[in-house]
């Protein structure tokens, strides 16, 4: 049952996921809904695959590189035709689920709001085409209808759409052919009429609409020797109140001749309020002939045959299987193989079963039953479960073939679960990409809190033998604030955890008071204190807080302990990065102008944004040079990100300033800068754009060396990229010439010079980015040049993964007065 939800919502989810699987031909489907804090997607309903098959995906951070999370976040369909496409686009999913399957995930919601995602999974061989366009449209339609229904339910009842992290998902088993048929009846003993359902008629070989409700018609279908037995059954029910397993033989009309099938009659008598004798008999007729015959046939086999439910529990085993496995039936049925048979407690067994269920392809493996009896297992899956076969095998030859190890036992080596693998892979991969301490903390909170159902997280670092808060997330602002500034030798859970190197799991406030009396708890009920130790040195602690009492399983304790090591290493690396990054950025800032000159009639502002990926400093630069004949605007970009690029940039900037100061024309300035770069021979190329303006003139002379064209916004807001004669990049040829282009200017015009980091996007023509910046410059309202610069950089500032530096220089011409530019 969904926590905090309604039966109607459960019905909506169940109907949607079942329809999704049926309409797409998938063998499994699932619906995820967002959590109340919008940080996670919670598994709400499944069809076909039980939640245990989904491992660590019962709770998914919305930022995870997982298809359902991508569908939810982007609002788009994520279709993965086969395992190869899954590996290319979602490598973490492919590593954690290395099976042959295809999947399709679509957002669930309305046009204005996304509630979650709907996903289906099917067996797929390499090179498969996946779902057709028509089936994908069906899936999106089902998701839209579900979203509209959930929105309508919320509007009518006020029930939230969101799920709690502790949600128990609604499960719908895969459809399968029934092994047993049962028909229902209601026999009025006073009037003698029978009311039956269609299945009852089918068992007796009667057409439902043609059945006249008479007992005589029913009796005519029975073996002559059993006709009296039916009347005797009615008398038994009247006397004893019920009938159990009374066999009846029914003529099998479909096979011709006098063939009969045996069914069982189960019934009970119902007595009218005013009568002593029973007035009615209600019950069922069960046709078990096919199932019973099949079971008898399997029991005769010398091979071991067993059946597993989709979640892996044993539902049947014949006598040969029990003998080969060396276990009693009551010890095996209803159990996982790994729990009932310690020598099968191996990750390989779990891997093989999950592979069969997800890929819907047969798999096999060898296992040794102690002390030395080798058995060959084969698993044959369908959506509703797995049929297994086990036979004796000779000792395998040495080689890489996987097999379950007899040395492993359930008590000494718990099988690795998919959820453990998922969390380690997910956090480890995300931490690899996090280079700053702040980003490491964000990744940890994004991954750990949803994965384990926590609400609070704090990271404290050790500095000068005292604890200092680095990061906190959660709605309790005072969570662990008493730890700030505490010396490392204090007797507190956070400090003792760090000095001992052992994690501490506190499951209730009573447990905390017993160990540490007087410590404030706030509204938190359970805590996990994880020591962060890297290279045998204490780095700090990571503390998770839970609003409700949380019982930490052995698996959770093991996973959190392992993840603490990854966090510590990432945090130590990030702290080193942060310090070196600050040094590098300080050097780069020192190479750029600290202040732009004040020039009458021209207002200038500049902005510089370093790239957010990597630590090397870049070669972007800008300058405003005041000369006797006016003012020059310069922007340039030395290729690469390195100390060499920054040094070359500084030398080029100095050369341009020197050539401009002595009154060279723009063409000569650029040619001189080109010769300077070639003489320096740094092995680097550079682009540059140079404009000379007269303070009260009406034109500018511009030259460019392979640089993106400046933009000009006129007083009427019409904006275009300047069509300049483009010279070659600096550093290519000593004899290169750089022709100047004269551009007319009107008072109030704005010139924008920029580097390619502002307009270039991987996989997109740079002209598209330039036109986008042109449109922004034309239509962005701003009360000042400073505000205009900030707005033009707004999107770039919000990008967390920007590879290139950005320089932007704006100049407003004929403004009547100058202003010192912001940098």
N, C-alpha and C positions, 0 to 999 in steps of 0.2 A: 504493500500500500504506500502511496506517495505521502510523505509527511506533509501535513498542512494542506493537502489537496482534497479533491472530491472524487466520488465514484464516477461522476459524469466526465471528469477530466481523464480518469483512467480509461474509460470507455473510448474517448476520443483518441487517445494515444494508441490504444490497442488496435482499434479499427484502422488507423492510418498506417501503422507499421506492418500489419498483416496485408493490407491492400498493396503497400509498396513492394513487399516481397513477391506477392502473387502477380502483380501487373508487370514487373520487370524480369520475372523468372529467376530471381535471386534465391539463395537458400537461407539467407539470414538478413535481418534488418534491425535497425535500432533508431531510437529517437533520443536526442540529448536536449535538455532545456537549460537555460542559463541559471546560475545561482543568484541569490539575492544581492550579493555584492558585485555581480557582473564580472567577477574574475575567473569564473570556471563554467564549464559545461558539465552537467550532471546527467548520467544515464538514467532515463525515465522509463523506457519501455523497450523490450526486445521481442523479436520473433525469430524462431529457428535456433540461433546461437544463444546459449544461456550466458548470463553475465560473467560466469567464471571463465568462459572462453575469451572474454574481452580483456582479461588481466588488468593491467594498469590503466585501462581506458574507461573505468567507471566514473572517473573524475578527471577532466581535462582542462588545464589552464587555457584561457581563450587565446593566449599568445603562442601556444604550442604550434610547431610545424607539423600538425596532424590534419588530415583532410577535413574532418568535421569542424575543427576549429577554424580552418581557413575558409570553409563555406560560411560559417557563422560571421566571421569578421569581415569578409569581403562582400557578402551577400550574393555570391556567384556559385554556380555549379562547379564542383571539383570531380572530374571524371577520370578515373585511372583504369585503362583498359586491361592491363596485365601487370605482372610483377616487374617487368623491365621499366615500364613507365612509372610505377610506384617508386622504384629505386632512383630514377632520374629526378623526380620532382619532390619526393618525400623520403630521403634516404634513412632518416631515423625510424620511420615506420617500417621500412623494408628490413632494417637490421633487427628490430624487435620482433617482427612477424615475417620471417623469411620464407614465406609460402607462396604458392602459385594461386593468386586470386585477383579479381578485379573489384573495384568499388566505385560507388558514386555517392557523393554527399551534396545535399542541397540545403539552403537556408529555410528555416521555418519561421514565418512571421507574416506581417501585413506590409503594405507599402511603406508605412512610416516607422515600423519597429520590427526588429528581429528577435525572436524568442529563443531560437536554438537551431538545431540542424537535424536532418533526417538522412540516414545512410543505409545503403544496401550493399551486400557482398555476394559475389558469385564465383564459381570455379572458372579459372581462365588459364588457357595454355599460352605459351609465348607467342606473340604476334597476333593475339586475338583482337578483334575490333571493339569489344566491350558492348555497352548498351547502344542500341540504335537511337537515332534522334527522336523517334516516336516514343520509345520507352523513357528517355530522359524527360520528354515533355510530360508524360504521365506522372513521373516522379515529382517534377516541379509542381504540377497541378495538385497532387496529393498534399505536398508540403504547404502550398498556399491555402488550401481548404482547411488544413489543420490549424494554420496560423489564424485564419479568420474565425474558426470555431473557438480557439483558445481566447482570442480577444473578445468575442461575444460572451463567452462564459465569465470572463473577468468583469465585463461591464454589467452583466445581470446579477452576479452573486458577490462580487467583490473579492473572490478568491484570487490570490496572486498566480501568475503564470510560472514564476520561478520555483526551483526545487531547492530543498535543503541538501547539503553535502551528504547527510545520512540517509538520503532517499533509498528506499528499497524498490528497485525497478519492477514494473509489471512484466511478467514473462508469459509469452505465448509459444508453446512448443510448435515445432514444424509439423505441417500436415502430413499424415501417413495413412495408408490403407488400414482400416480396422481389422484386427485379428479376431475380434469377437463382435457379433451383431446382437443387439438386444431390442426387442419390441415390447411396448407397453400396452397394457389392457386394463379395462375397468368392467367387471362382470356383475351386472345387476341380478342377484340371485332370486329376487322376487319376480321380476318380469322375464328373466332369462335372456335379456339382450346384452350384447357385448359392444363396448366402445373401444376401438383399437387405433393405434397410430400406423403410419405408412410402413414403418420398418417391420412391425408385427405382420402385416399383410404380406410383405416381401418374403419373410421367413416361411410362411405357410403357403407361398405360391399363389396368393390371391391378388387380384387387381383391387387396389384400395377403394376406388369409387364403386366397384361392383359388389363389394362385400355387403351383405344384407343385415349384418349384426346378429344373426341367429347362431346359437351354439351348434345346431345341427350342421350348418355349413362348415364350421370349424372342425367338428368331429369327423366329417367326411374326408378331411385331409390327413387324418391320423392313420397309422397302422391299425388294422382291425383289432389286434391284440391290445392296443393301448386306449381304445375308445372308452372302455369302462374305467381306465385309470384316470382319465380327466374328470369323470363324475366323482370318482373316489377322492380325487384331490380336493374337490369342492367340499365334500363331507369332512375331510381331514382339517381343512381350513376352518370349517364351522366348529369343529370340536376343539382344535388346538390353537386356533387363531392364526396359523401361518403354515406355509409349505416351503421347504428348502430342497432345492436340487432334485425335483421329481423328474426323471427322464421320460421323454415322449419321442416317439418315432414319427417323422413327418414324411409323407410321400414327396420324393424329389422329382417334380414334374419336368424339370429341365433336362434330365438325363434319359427320359423315356423308360418304359417298362415299370417294374415294381421295385424301384430303388428307394431307400429311405435314409434320412438323416436324423441323427439323434439330437434333440434340444433339451434344455433344462427349464423346468417351470419353477419360478420363485413367486410367492404371493403371500398376502396376509388378508385376513377378513376384517371388515369394518362393520360394526354393529350400529344399527340405528338407535337413536336416543329412546324411542318408545317401544322398541322390540327387544325380546330376549335373544332371538336367533339373528345371526349375521345377515345383513341386507345386501352387502356388496363384497366382492373380492377384487382387490387391485394387486397388480404385480407385473412381472416381466417374463418374457420367454427369451432365453439366452442360447444363441447358436454358437457352440464352441467346437463344432466338429473340425473345422479347418485348423484352428489353433492347436487343438489337442493332437490331431494327426501329425501336424508339423513337429510339435514337441516330441512325440513318440519317435518320429523318424530321426530326429537329431540325436536323441538319446541312444539310438542303435549304432551311431558312428563311433569308430575308434579314435578319430581325430577329436581334439578338444575344441569345442565351440562355445563362445560366450558372447554376450551382448552388453554394450555400454550405452548408457544414456548420453545425450549430447554433452553433459557436464563431466562425463567420465566415470560415473558410478556404475557398478556392475548390476545389471537387471536380470541376467540369466546366465547360467553355466551348466553345460551338460555333465554327466558323470565322468566322462573322459577328461574334460577340462579340470574338474576338481581333483581327479587322480593325478594328472600331470603337474598341476600347480601345487599339490600337496596341502590342500586346505579344505575345510568343511564348508558346505553350502551356506550355513547360517553365519559363518565368519566372513564370507565373501560378498554375499548379496547386499546391495545398498551401500557398499564401501568403494572407495577408490582403490584401484589395483595397488598403488604405491603405499596405501595405508594398511591394506590387508596382507600384503606380501612385502616384507622389508627388503628382500633382494631385488624388487622392482622399484625401489625408492631411488630413482635416478632421474636427473633432468632429461635424459634422452627419451625415456618412456613418455613423459609429459609432452616433450617436443613432438614426438611421433603422433601422439593422439591429437594434439592441436593441429598439426599439419594436415592430418586426414580430415578433420572437421572443417577447417577453413578452406583448404584447397579442393575438398571433395574428391580426393584421389587416393587410391590404396597405398599403404606404406607397410614396411616390414622391418623387423629388427631381431637381433639375437639377444638372449639373456641366459645367464647361468643360474640355475637353481642349486643352492649349496647342497653338497660340497662341489660336485663336478658334473651336474646334469644340464646339458645345454638344450635350450628350447628355442624353436623358431616361431615367432609371432607374426601374424599378418592382420592388418586392420582394413576393413572394407566399409567406407562411410556412406551414409545417406544423411539427408538433412535432419531426420528424426533420431539418429544415433549411429552406432558403429557395431558391425558384426565382426567378431574376432575369431581367429583360428590359431591354435597352438598345437605344434607337433614336435616330437623329439628330433634333435639335430646332432650331427657329429660336431666335435670340437672344431671351431673355426680356425682357419690358417692365419698366421700372423699377418697383420696388415692394418690399414686405417679404417676398416669397417667398424661402425659404431656398435656398441653393445652395452647393455646394462651391466654394471659391475656388481659382483656378489659381495664385494667388500663393504658396500654402502649399506647402511641400515637406517631405518626411519628415526631412530633415536639419536644417532650420531651425526647424520648428515641430511638435514632437511632438504628436500628437492628445491632447486632454484625455481621461483615462480616468475611468470611473465611480468607481473607488476614490478618486481624487484629490478629485473633487467631494464624495463621501460624507464623507471625513475632514474636509474644510474645513467643510462644512455642520454635521456632527455636533459638532465641537469648538467652532465659532463659536456655534452655538445654545446649547450647554451653558454656555459661558463667559458668554453674555449673562445667564443666570440666576444665575451665581455672583457674589455681591456682596462676599464677604470673601476676604482673601488665602488663608486656609486652604482655603476652598471652591474657589477657583481651582486651587490645587495638587491637590486631590483630583480635580477634574474632569480635569485634565491627565493625572494618573497613570491614571485610569480609562479614558481614551480612547487615549492615545499608547502605553502599554505593550502592551495587547492588539493594537492595530492594527499595530504594527511588530515584535512578538515580543520586546520587551525585558523584563528582569526587575528592573532597578533604575532609580530616578529620584531625582534630587536637584535642588532649586531653591535657588540661592544669590542673595542680594540684596547690593547695594552699599550700605554704610553707613559714613560717615566714611572713604571711600576704601579700605575693606577689605571682604573677602568674608565674609558671614555666612549660615549655613545657615538656611533658612526651612522646608524640608520635605524629608523623605526617605521613600521607600517601597522595600521589597525585603528580601530575607533576608540581605543582607550589611550588617551594622550599621556597618562601618567604610568603606562606600563613599564615597570622596572626602572623608573626614574631615580629610585633610591640607590641604584648601582653606580650612578655617575660620580666619578671622583673617588671611589672606594679603593683603598690600597689592595694590592694583590694578595697580601697575607691575611686579609680579613676572613672571618669564619662566616661566609655567606655561600649560598648555593652556586652563584656565578663564579666566584673566585676559587672555591674549592674544586669545582669541576675542572677549571683550567689548570690549577696546580697539580691535580692528581692525574689529569689526562683522561679521565673516565667520564662518559656521559651520565647525566642524571635525569631520570624520568620520574616526575612527581604527578601522581594521578588524582590527587584531591587536596583540598585545602587542609584537611586533617593531617594528611601525610606531611605536608609542608610544616605545619605547626609542630608536629612531633620532632622533626629534625632541626627546624630553625624557628624557635618561638619568637613571636613579635614581628616577623617580617610582614609588611603590608601585602595584601593579595589583590586588592581592588575587586574587579568583577571577573577575574580569571579563576578558573577551576582546576586546570591541569597545565603542566609545564614540561617542556623537553629542553634541557640545558646541554648543548653540544659544544665540546671544547674544540677550538680551531688551532691546530698545531701543525706547523710546517717546518720541515728540516729540524725536527726535535726542538723547535722553539715555539713558545706560546705566542699566538698572534692575537687571539681574542676569543669570544664566545658568540654563538648564535643561539637565541632562545625563542622557542615557539610557544605561544600561549593559546589555550582553548577555553572558550566561554563555558562550555559544558564539560562534565567529567569525561575524560578520554582514557580508555584502557589501552595501553600500548602493548600490542602483541609482540611476540619474539621476533617475528619477521619485521615489523616496523622498527623495533629497536636496532636490529641488525642493519637495515637499510639506512636509517638516520645516522648511525655511527659511521658507516662507509661514506655517506655523502658529506659528513663533516670534514673528512680528509680532503675531498675535492674542493669544498668551499674554502678551506684554509689555504690550499695551494693557490687557488685562483685569487684570493684576497691578497696574499703576499705578493704575487706577481703584479696585481693591479696597483698596489701601493708603490712598488718600485716604478711602475709605468707612470703613475701620477706625478711622482717627484721628477722623473726625467722629462716627462711631458711639460711640466711647468718650466723647467730649465730651458727646453727647446723653444717653447712659445715665448719665453722672455727674450731669448736671443733674437727670434724673428721680429718681435715687436720693436726691439731696439734698432733694427735695420730699416724700419718704415718711418715715415715722417711722424713726429709727435704732434705737430701743429701745422696747419695749413696757413699760408700768408693771407693777410687781409688786403684785398685789391679793390680799389674803388670801381664801382660799376659791375663787379662780378662777384657772385656769391658761390662758394664751393663747399661741398661736404664729401666725406669719404667714409667708407665702411670696409672692414676686413674681417672675414670669417675663416678661421682655420678649418681644415677638414677634420671630421670626427673619427675617421678611421686611420689607424697608423699613428706613429709618433714623429716621423721625420718631418722637418719643416720644409715648406715649399718655396717656390721662386716667384710667386706673384708679388707685384709691387705697383704702387701708384705714386704720383708726385704732382705738385703744383709749383711751378718755377716762375718767379717774378723777374722780369728782365726790363731793360730800359724801354723796349718797344711794346711792352704788354705783358701777357702772362701765358705760360705754356702748360697744357694739361698732358700728363703722361700716364699711360698704364701699360704694363707688360707682364710677361709670364715666361720664366725659364722652365724648360721641361724637367720633370722629375720632382721627387721629394727627398731631399738629402741636404746634408751640410754643404756639399759642393754646389747644389742648386741655389741655396741661400747666399753663399759667398759670391757666386757669379751674379746673382741678382743685385747684390750690394755694389759690385764693381760696375755693372751696367748703369745702375741708377746714378752713380757718381759721374760716369762718362757722359751721360745725357745732360746732366746738370752743367758740366763743364762746357760742352759744346753749345748749349743754349745760352749760357752766361756771356759768351763772347760774341753773341749776335748772329750765329749761323742760321741759315734758313732751315725750315723743317726737313727738307730733303737732305741737306748736308748734316744735320744733327743725326738723322737715322743712318746715313752712310757712315758717319764717324763711329756710331755705336756698333755697327756691323763690323767694322775693321777692328775695333777694340775687342770684341768677342772672339774674333778669329785669332788675334794676337795672344789673347789669354789662353787659347787652346784648351778649354775645359772639357771638350768632348760633348758639349751640350748645345742645343739650339734654343732660340728664344723668339717669342713674338712680341710686338710692341706697336702701340698706336700713339701718335704725337700730334697735338693740335696747338697752334699758336693763335691767340685771340688778342685783339686790341681792345682796351677797356671800353672805349666809346665808339668802336667801329661797328660795322654791320656785316662783317664776314670773318671767316676763319680759314686758315690754310692747314690742311690735314694730310698726314702721311701715315701709312700703315705697313707693317712688315708681317704679313700673314696672321694678323690679329682679327678677331671678330669685329665687325663694323660698329662704330658708335651709333647711338640713336639720337634723333633730334625731335623734340616736341615743341611745336610752334605755339604761339599764344592762343590760337583757336583750337588747341588740343590735337590737331592732326599730327601724327607721329610716324616717322619712317626711319629705316636703317639707312645711313649715309652710303651712297654709291661712290666709293673711293677707288682710285687706281691702286691695286694691291701689289706691294712689292714682296720679294721672297723673305722667308724667315731670316732672322739674324744668325750669322755663323755659317751660312751655306757657301757663299762665294764672295771673295774680297771685292770684286768689281761690281757687285750688285748695285743697282740704282733704285731710288725710291721717289717716284714722281709725287708732287703735291697736288691736291685737289682743293679748289676754292669753294667754300660753302657760304651762301648768304644767310645771315642771321637777322631776326627781328627782335627788338627789345622784349624781354620776357620769355625768350626761348630757353629751353632746358636741354643741355647735352648730357648724355649718359655714356660713360666709358666703363667697361666691365671685363672681367676675365671669363674664360669658358666654363669655369666651375658653376657659374650662375645659370647657364643656358644649355649645358651639355648633359644628356642622360643616356646611359648605356642602352644601345639597341635602337636609338631614335636619332634621326637626322638633326644635326645642330641647328639647321634653319628653322625647324619647328620650335626649338627652344628660344631662338632669337625673336621669332614672331610672337611667341607668348610673352616675352619680356616687353616687346614693343606695345602689345595690347595693354599690358599692365601699366606701362608708363603713360599711355594715352588716357586710360580710364580710371586710374587710381586717384581719388580725391585726397588732397593733403593741404594743410594750412601753412606748411613750411617745407623747405628743402630737406630738413632733417627728418620730418615725418614721412616724406616721400621715400627717402632712402630706406627707412625702417620698414615701410610697407612693401617695397620691392623685394626686400630680403626676408619677408615674413615666412614664406614656405620653406626657404632654405634653412632658416634658424630652427624650424621644427623637425628637420630631417635628422634621425639618430644615426644614420649610416652614410654620411656624405663623404665621398672618397676624395674630392678635390677641394682646394682652398678657393675662396671667392674674394675678389676685390671689386669694389664699385666706387666710381668717382662721378659726382654730379656737379654740373656748373650751370648757374642761371645767369644769362647774359643781359646786360643793360638794365640791371635791377636798381640802379641808382646809388647803391652803396655796397660796400663789401662786408663780409662776415667771416670770422674765423671758423674754419671747417672742423666738424667733429670727425675724429678718427677712432 
